[in-house]
Amino acid sequence: LYVDHPLGAGQTVPLDRDQAHYLFGVMRMGAGDGLSLFNGRDGEWHAEVAEAGKRGGSLRAVAQTRPLALPPDLWLLFAPIKKARTDFIVEKAAEMGARRICPVQTDFTNSDRIRQDRLQAHAVEAAEQCGGTFVPSVEGLEKLGALLDRWPAERRLMFCDEARVGQAVPDVAGPSGAQGGAGDGPWAILIGPEGGFSPAERERLHALPQAKVVSLGPRILRADTAAVAAMTLWQLRHGD
Ligand code: SAM
C-alpha cells in the first residue's frame, strides 16, 4: 500500500477514508493484521494495523523489508494526447522505471491542460502494481521551448524524430564514444504528439548538443506506442 507519510520503525501512519475503506471494508483486515507499505522514499516496510475504523484508522510501521530501489536517472518528456492515452503513457513510464515524467507542450500539442494530480495518482497505482519502492514525479505541463532553454548540460536527450522513420534503429547510447554509453549520466527521452514536431522544433532539437536523434523503426508509431518502444530501447542499454 502506498502512503504519503514518513516511514520508520514504530512510526504511526494515519489512514484516510479511502484507505480505511479499502483495507477494512474491501480487504477485511483488522487490528494486528500485517501488510507492506511504501511511500516512494523510505523503501518497503512491514506494518501492522493499529486501529481499524469505518472512516479512518492507523497503521504502525514495524521493520523495513526492502531498501529504496531508485531507478536510473531517466526522464520521459511527452506531449499529452487524448486522456486515456496520456494515462497509459504515465502508467507505463512508472512501470518501466522513469525517474520523472514531464508532459510538454509542443507546437502541435492538442491539449493545453493536464490533470497533474490524476496523472500522479496513476503513477502511484502503477508503482504499487509492479511492487516498486519508488514513485516517479509527474510534473506540470511546460512548454518544450522553455524546458530546452534551461536544459542541463550533462543530461543527454534521446529525441525520437518521426522524420527518421525507416532508418536503422540506433544503438542508443552505445558502449562508448562521443554519444555516450551506459552509465554515462542522466538521460531523457522525448516523444512528440500525434501531429509530430514542427520544423522549428526539429531544427532546435537537432542543434542541441545533448540530443541524440533516433529512429524507432520502419513504421510511424502512435505516440503511446513510441513512448514504450523508446523506453524499452533505452533500457536495453542501461538496464534496471
Ligand atoms: N504525425 C507524424 C507523422 O505523420 O510523421 C507522426 C507523429 S507520431 C504519431 C508521435 C511521436 O512518436 C513522434 O513525434 C515521435 O516522437 C514518435 N515516433 C513515432 N514513430 C517514430 C519513428 N518511427 N521514429 C522515431 N520517432 C517516432
Residues whose N, C-alpha, C, O or C-beta is under 5 A from the ligand:
A	BS01	SAM	C160 D161 E162 R164 V165 L190 I191 G192 P193 E194 G195 G196 F197 V214 S215 L216 G217 R219 I220 L221 R222 A223 A226
